[in-house]
Amino acid sequence: MENWGNLVHLFVTVFLSNFAALVVNLAIADVTMEAVCPGKDECSLAIYLTGFQQAIAGLGSVVIMPLIGNMSDAYGRKALLTIPMTLSIIPLAILAWERTTNFFYAYYVLKTITAMVCEGGVLCISLGYLADSVTEGKRVSAFGVLAGVVSGASLCSTFAARLLSTAQIFQVAAAVSIAAAVYMRIFLKDLTPQTNVLEEPILKPETDRDQVGCESLREIDFFKQIPSPKDIIHLLKSSTTFSVAAFVAFFNSLAEAGVQAFLMYYLKARFQFRKNQFADIWLITYIGATVSNMIFMPILGPLIGEEILLSVGLFAGFLNMLLYSLAWSSWVPYVSAWLSVFLFLASPSIRCIVSKQVGPCEQGIAQGCLLGIASFANVISPLIYSPLSALFLSERAPFNFPGFSILCIGLAWFIGFILSIVIKIIPLMPKDREVNRGLNRNTCPAPTLA
C-alpha cells in the first residue's frame, strides 16, 4: 500500500480520536439520566434531550461537512484536521472535572456546538487523506482498514468502559483526546495530490479552468470555497452511482443514528440494562465490526465488489433490528449483536463507491457531502424515533410492542438495501474524461508528501 509509513500515523490518530469519543458513550446514558431524572429507569426528558442534541448537531454538520471537506482539498488535510481534534477536547474536560447537573448542562451545550464539526470532521478529512494516498484498485481494502481501525477503537473503548468507573471514563477520554491532537500535529505529514488537465475538478469555477492542480484552489476567495446547494446538487448528479449511493447513505445513517441514540434507552427500559450490560453488548458488536472491516472487507472487496458488500451489510442491519425489537429475553440482544460482523460493511463500502466517482481534488468535498447527508439524517432521525421511543416505552403506548421504534429503525436499513441492489459502480478514471474531451490520455502522478 502506497505511503504505508504515513498511513500508520493516520490510523493511530484516528484510533486515538475515536477511542476518546466512544469511550464515553456507554456512560453518557447513565450520566444523562442521573442529571435530569435521578433514580429512574425510564425518562422521556432524557430521550428528548438526546434527540434534540443529535438534531441540532446534525443540522450544523449538513453545512459544515462539505465546507470542511472542500477546505481540506485546498489548504491540506492536516491543517483542517487540527480543528475538530482540538474542539473535541473541551466537552470531555468538563465532565472529567465534575458530573453534577450544572456541569452536565454545560457539557450538553458545548457538545451540541462542537459536534457540528467534530463528529464527522475527523472521519471526513481522514477519508480524503486516505484517497490521496492509495490508488483506486486498492482503495476498498484501505477504506476497510480505516473502518477496522475505527471499529478497533470502539472495541478497546468499550472494554475500557467496562473496567473503568464513570469518573475515570471521562478523565481517560479527555487525556486521550489531547494525546491524539498532539500526536497528529507531530507525526502526520500532509499530502499534496497532483493532477493534470484530465483530473479537472467537477466543481472548479470556469474562470479557473486554465489552472491545473489542487494547489490552484487556494487562490480562490475563501467565501467562494463554501459549497452552495447548487454545487452540492451538481456533484450528486455527476454520476448515477453517486446519486443512488447518496440515497443509500441517507437511509443507512438514519438507521445508525437511531441505534446510537435510542437502543440503550430501549434496553434499559425493557431489561433494566446498565453500563456494564451496555458494554457487553457493544463489546460483541465491535468485535464483529473489527473482524469484518479488517479481514473480510480487504479480502472480499476486490473479489466481489463494494456494491455486494454494501447490500449484505444493509440487510444484516435490518435483521439485527428485527431481533432486537422482538427480544423476549435478556440474552437475545447478545445473540443479535453478532450480526455486526456483516452490518459494519455498509458504511465503508458507500464511502469507497463515492471516492471512485470523483477526481483527486474533490475527495474532501465528496466525502464531506456524504457526511453532510449523514448529518441531515441525524436531524431527521430524532424527529421520527424520539416520539416513537418515548411513546412505546411509556404506559401510553397504543399497543404492547416496546420494540416498535427499533423495528422502524430496521425498516430504514431495509429501504437502503432495496436501493443498493441497483448500484453499479462506474469508476471515474482519466480515460473516461479523455473520451469526453477528445484528449490524449495522461497518467495522474502519484500524491507526494508536502
C-alpha positions in Angstrom: 0.0 0.0 0.0 1.4 3.4 -1.0 2.8 5.7 1.7 2.3 3.0 4.3 4.5 4.7 6.9 2.5 7.8 6.8 -0.8 5.9 6.8 0.2 4.3 10.0 0.3 7.7 11.6 -3.2 8.5 10.2 -4.5 5.2 11.6 -3.0 5.9 15.1 -4.6 9.4 15.0 -8.0 8.1 14.0 -7.8 5.3 16.6 -7.0 7.7 19.5 -9.6 10.3 18.4 -12.3 7.7 18.1 -11.3 6.0 21.4 -11.7 9.3 23.2 -15.1 10.0 21.6 -16.5 6.5 22.0 -15.4 5.5 25.5 -17.9 8.0 27.0 -20.9 6.6 25.0 -21.6 3.8 27.4 -21.6 6.1 30.4 -23.4 9.1 28.9 -26.9 7.5 29.2 -26.4 6.9 32.9 -25.0 10.4 33.4 -27.9 12.0 31.5 -30.5 10.0 33.4 -28.9 10.9 36.8 -28.7 14.6 35.9 -32.2 15.0 34.6 -34.2 12.1 36.1 -32.3 10.8 39.2 -33.3 7.4 40.4 -35.5 6.5 37.4 -35.1 3.8 34.7 -37.3 5.5 32.2 -37.2 9.2 31.4 -38.8 10.9 28.4 -36.9 14.1 29.0 -33.5 12.3 28.6 -34.7 10.8 25.3 -35.9 14.2 24.0 -32.6 15.9 25.1 -30.6 13.3 23.3 -32.7 13.7 20.2 -32.6 17.5 20.3 -28.8 17.4 20.6 -28.5 15.0 17.8 -30.8 17.1 15.6 -29.0 20.4 16.2 -25.6 18.9 15.7 -26.7 17.2 12.6 -28.2 20.4 11.2 -25.0 22.2 11.6 -23.0 19.4 10.1 -25.1 19.5 7.0 -23.4 22.8 6.2 -20.0 22.2 8.0 -19.0 18.8 6.5 -19.0 19.9 2.8 -17.2 23.1 3.8 -14.5 21.4 5.9 -14.0 18.8 3.2 -13.7 21.5 0.5 -11.3 23.5 2.6 -9.1 20.4 3.2 -8.9 19.9 -0.6 -7.5 23.5 -0.9 -5.5 24.0 2.3 -4.4 20.5 3.2 -5.8 17.7 5.3 -3.5 18.2 8.3 -4.4 21.8 8.9 -8.1 21.2 8.8 -7.8 18.0 10.9 -6.5 20.1 13.7 -9.8 22.0 14.1 -12.1 19.1 15.1 -9.5 17.3 17.1 -8.9 20.4 19.2 -12.6 21.2 19.7 -13.4 17.7 20.8 -11.3 18.1 24.0 -13.5 20.8 25.6 -16.7 18.9 26.4 -14.8 15.9 27.6 -12.8 18.0 30.0 -16.0 19.4 31.6 -17.4 16.0 32.6 -13.9 14.9 33.6 -13.9 17.6 36.2 -17.5 17.1 37.5 -20.7 15.4 36.6 -23.3 17.4 38.6 -26.4 18.7 36.9 -24.9 22.2 36.2 -21.7 20.6 34.7 -23.9 18.2 32.6 -25.8 21.1 31.0 -22.6 23.0 30.3 -21.3 19.8 28.7 -24.6 19.4 26.8 -24.4 22.9 25.3 -20.8 22.7 24.3 -21.1 19.2 23.0 -24.0 20.2 20.8 -22.0 23.0 19.3 -18.7 21.2 18.8 -20.4 18.1 17.5 -21.2 20.0 14.3 -17.5 19.9 13.4 -16.1 17.1 15.5 -18.4 14.1 14.9 -17.9 13.8 11.2 -14.9 16.2 10.7 -12.1 13.7 11.6 -13.6 11.0 9.5 -14.3 13.3 6.5 -10.7 14.6 6.4 -9.2 11.1 7.1 -11.1 9.6 4.2 -9.8 12.3 1.9 -6.3 11.8 3.2 -6.6 8.0 2.5 -7.9 8.6 -1.0 -4.9 10.9 -1.7 -2.6 8.1 -0.6 -3.8 5.0 -2.5 -4.8 4.1 -6.0 -8.4 3.2 -6.8 -7.7 -0.5 -7.2 -6.5 -0.7 -3.6 -9.0 1.8 -2.1 -11.6 -0.7 -1.0 -9.0 -2.5 1.1 -7.7 0.8 2.5 -11.1 2.0 3.4 -11.8 -1.3 5.0 -8.7 -1.0 7.2 -9.6 2.5 8.2 -13.1 1.3 9.2 -11.4 -1.5 11.0 -9.3 1.0 13.0 -12.5 2.8 14.0 -14.1 -0.5 15.0 -10.9 -1.4 16.9 -11.1 1.9 18.7 -14.7 1.2 19.5 -13.8 -2.3 20.8 -11.0 -1.0 23.0 -13.1 1.9 24.3 -15.9 -0.5 25.2 -13.6 -2.8 27.0 -12.1 0.2 28.9 -15.5 1.5 29.8 -16.3 -2.0 31.2 -13.4 -1.7 33.6 -13.4 2.0 34.5 -15.7 3.9 36.8 -17.8 6.7 35.3 -15.5 9.4 36.7 -12.4 7.6 35.3 -14.0 7.2 31.9 -14.3 10.9 31.3 -10.8 11.6 32.6 -9.3 9.0 30.4 -11.3 10.3 27.4 -10.0 13.9 27.9 -6.4 12.7 28.2 -6.5 10.5 25.1 -8.2 13.3 23.1 -5.3 15.6 24.0 -2.8 12.9 23.1 -4.5 12.4 19.7 -4.2 16.1 18.8 -0.6 16.3 19.8 0.3 13.0 18.0 -1.3 14.2 14.8 0.5 17.6 14.8 3.9 15.9 15.4 3.9 12.8 13.2 1.3 13.1 10.5 2.7 14.6 7.2 0.5 16.4 4.8 -0.1 15.1 1.3 -0.3 17.2 -1.9 -2.2 15.4 -4.6 -1.1 16.4 -8.1 -3.3 16.3 -11.2 -3.3 17.2 -14.8 -6.0 18.7 -17.1 -7.7 15.3 -17.2 -8.3 15.5 -13.5 -10.0 18.8 -13.6 -12.4 19.2 -10.6 -16.1 18.9 -11.3 -16.9 22.0 -9.2 -14.0 24.1 -10.2 -15.1 27.6 -11.3 -15.0 28.3 -15.1 -12.6 31.2 -14.6 -10.0 28.9 -13.1 -10.1 26.2 -15.8 -6.7 27.1 -17.1 -5.1 26.4 -13.7 -4.1 22.9 -13.1 -3.8 21.0 -9.8 -5.3 21.2 -6.3 -2.9 24.0 -5.3 -4.7 26.5 -7.5 -7.8 26.1 -5.3 -6.1 28.0 -2.6 -6.1 31.1 -4.8 -9.9 31.2 -4.9 -11.5 33.6 -2.4 -12.5 32.0 0.9 -16.2 32.6 0.6 -16.2 31.1 -2.9 -14.9 27.9 -1.3 -18.2 27.5 0.5 -20.2 25.0 -1.5 -23.6 26.3 -2.4 -26.7 24.0 -2.6 -26.4 24.2 -6.4 -22.8 22.9 -6.2 -23.8 20.0 -3.9 -26.7 19.1 -6.3 -24.3 19.3 -9.3 -21.8 17.0 -7.5 -24.5 14.5 -6.5 -25.8 14.4 -10.1 -22.3 14.0 -11.6 -23.0 10.2 -11.9 -25.9 7.9 -11.4 -23.9 5.8 -9.0 -23.1 8.8 -6.8 -26.8 9.8 -6.7 -28.0 6.3 -5.7 -25.2 6.0 -3.2 -26.2 9.3 -1.6 -29.8 8.0 -1.0 -28.4 4.7 0.4 -26.1 6.7 2.7 -29.1 8.7 3.9 -31.1 5.6 5.0 -28.1 3.9 6.4 -27.3 7.0 8.5 -30.9 7.4 9.5 -30.8 3.9 11.0 -27.3 4.3 12.6 -28.4 7.5 14.3 -31.5 5.8 15.7 -29.5 2.9 17.1 -26.9 5.1 18.7 -29.4 7.4 20.3 -32.2 5.1 21.4 -31.1 1.5 21.6 -29.7 1.8 25.1 -32.8 3.5 26.4 -34.9 0.6 24.9 -32.7 -2.0 26.6 -32.7 0.0 29.8 -36.5 0.1 29.9 -37.0 -3.4 28.6 -34.4 -5.4 30.5 -33.1 -2.8 33.1 -29.6 -2.9 31.4 -27.0 -0.6 32.9 -23.4 0.5 31.9 -21.9 -3.0 32.2 -24.6 -4.7 30.2 -24.3 -2.0 27.5 -20.6 -2.6 27.5 -21.0 -6.3 26.9 -23.4 -5.7 24.0 -21.1 -3.1 22.3 -18.1 -5.3 23.0 -19.6 -8.1 21.0 -20.7 -5.6 18.3 -17.3 -4.1 17.9 -15.5 -7.4 17.9 -17.7 -8.4 14.9 -17.1 -5.0 13.3 -13.4 -5.2 13.6 -13.2 -8.7 12.2 -15.4 -7.7 9.2 -13.6 -4.5 8.4 -10.0 -5.6 9.0 -10.4 -9.1 7.5 -13.5 -9.7 5.4 -13.6 -6.3 3.5 -9.9 -6.3 2.4 -10.2 -9.9 1.2 -13.7 -10.0 -0.2 -13.9 -6.4 -1.5 -11.6 -6.9 -4.5 -13.2 -10.2 -5.3 -16.9 -9.5 -5.2 -17.1 -5.7 -5.2 -18.2 -3.0 -2.8 -21.8 -3.0 -4.0 -22.4 -6.6 -2.9 -20.7 -5.9 0.5 -23.0 -2.9 0.8 -26.1 -4.9 0.2 -25.0 -7.6 2.7 -24.3 -5.0 5.4 -27.7 -3.2 5.0 -29.7 -6.4 5.1 -27.8 -7.6 8.2 -28.8 -4.3 9.8 -32.4 -5.0 9.1 -32.2 -8.5 10.6 -30.3 -7.1 13.6 -33.0 -4.6 14.5 -35.7 -7.2 13.9 -34.2 -9.4 16.5 -33.8 -6.5 19.0 -37.4 -5.4 18.6 -38.7 -9.0 19.2 -36.3 -9.7 22.1 -38.2 -11.9 24.5 -35.4 -12.5 26.9 -32.3 -10.6 28.1 -30.0 -13.0 26.2 -31.5 -12.2 22.8 -29.7 -8.8 22.4 -26.3 -10.6 22.9 -27.1 -13.0 20.1 -28.3 -10.2 17.9 -25.1 -8.2 18.4 -23.1 -10.8 16.5 -24.8 -9.7 13.3 -22.5 -6.7 13.4 -19.9 -9.0 11.6 -21.9 -8.0 8.4 -23.6 -4.8 9.5 -20.5 -2.7 9.6 -19.6 -3.5 6.0 -22.1 -0.9 4.8 -20.6 2.5 5.6 -17.0 1.9 4.3 -18.5 0.4 1.1 -20.5 3.5 0.5 -17.5 5.7 1.0 -15.4 3.7 -1.3 -18.0 3.8 -4.0 -18.3 7.5 -3.8 -14.5 8.1 -3.7 -14.3 6.4 -7.1 -16.8 8.8 -8.7 -14.6 12.0 -8.3 -11.1 13.2 -9.0 -8.3 13.7 -6.5 -9.0 17.4 -6.0 -12.6 16.6 -4.8 -12.1 13.7 -2.4 -12.6 16.0 0.6 -15.8 17.7 -0.7 -17.2 14.4 -1.9 -16.7 12.7 1.5 -17.9 15.9 3.1 -21.1 15.8 1.1 -21.6 12.2 2.0 -21.2 13.1 5.7 -23.4 16.1 5.3 -26.1 13.8 4.0 -25.5 11.6 7.1 -25.8 14.7 9.3 -29.1 15.5 7.7 -30.3 12.0 8.5 -29.2 12.7 12.1 -31.6 15.7 12.0 -34.5 13.6 10.7 -33.8 10.6 12.9 -34.8 12.0 16.3 -37.8 13.7 14.8 -39.0 10.2 13.8 -37.6 8.0 16.6 -37.8 10.2 19.7 -41.6 10.4 19.8 -41.9 6.7 18.8 -39.4 5.6 21.5 -40.9 7.8 24.2 -44.4 6.6 23.3 -43.8 2.9 23.1 -41.6 2.8 26.2 -44.3 4.5 28.2 -47.6 3.3 29.7 -49.5 5.3 27.0 -48.4 3.0 24.1 -51.3 2.3 21.7 -50.3 -1.4 21.8 -47.9 -3.6 23.7 -44.8 -3.6 21.5 -41.8 -1.8 23.3 -39.5 -2.6 20.3 -41.7 -1.0 17.7 -39.4 2.0 17.3 -36.4 -0.4 17.0 -38.2 -2.2 14.2 -38.8 1.1 12.4 -35.1 1.7 12.6 -34.6 -1.6 10.9 -37.0 -0.6 8.1 -34.7 2.3 7.2 -31.9 -0.2 6.6 -34.3 -2.4 4.5 -35.1 0.6 2.3 -31.3 1.2 1.9 -30.9 -2.5 1.0 -33.5 -2.2 -1.8 -31.8 0.9 -3.3 -28.3 -0.7 -3.0 -29.3 -3.5 -5.4 -29.4 -1.1 -8.3 -26.0 0.4 -7.7 -23.5 -0.4 -10.5 -20.0 1.1 -10.0 -18.6 3.1 -12.9 -15.2 4.5 -11.7 -14.4 8.0 -12.9 -11.0 7.2 -14.5 -8.8 9.6 -16.5 -9.6 7.6 -19.7 -13.3 8.4 -19.3 -12.6 12.1 -19.2 -10.3 11.6 -22.2 -13.2 10.3 -24.3 -15.4 13.2 -23.2 -12.8 15.8 -24.1 -11.2 14.2 -27.0 -7.7 14.5 -25.4 -4.8 12.1 -25.2 -4.7 10.1 -22.0 -2.1 11.2 -19.4 -1.4 9.4 -16.2 -2.1 11.3 -13.0 1.0 11.5 -10.9 1.0 9.8 -7.5 0.5 12.0 -4.4 3.6 13.5 -2.9 4.5 14.4 0.6 4.3 18.1 1.3 
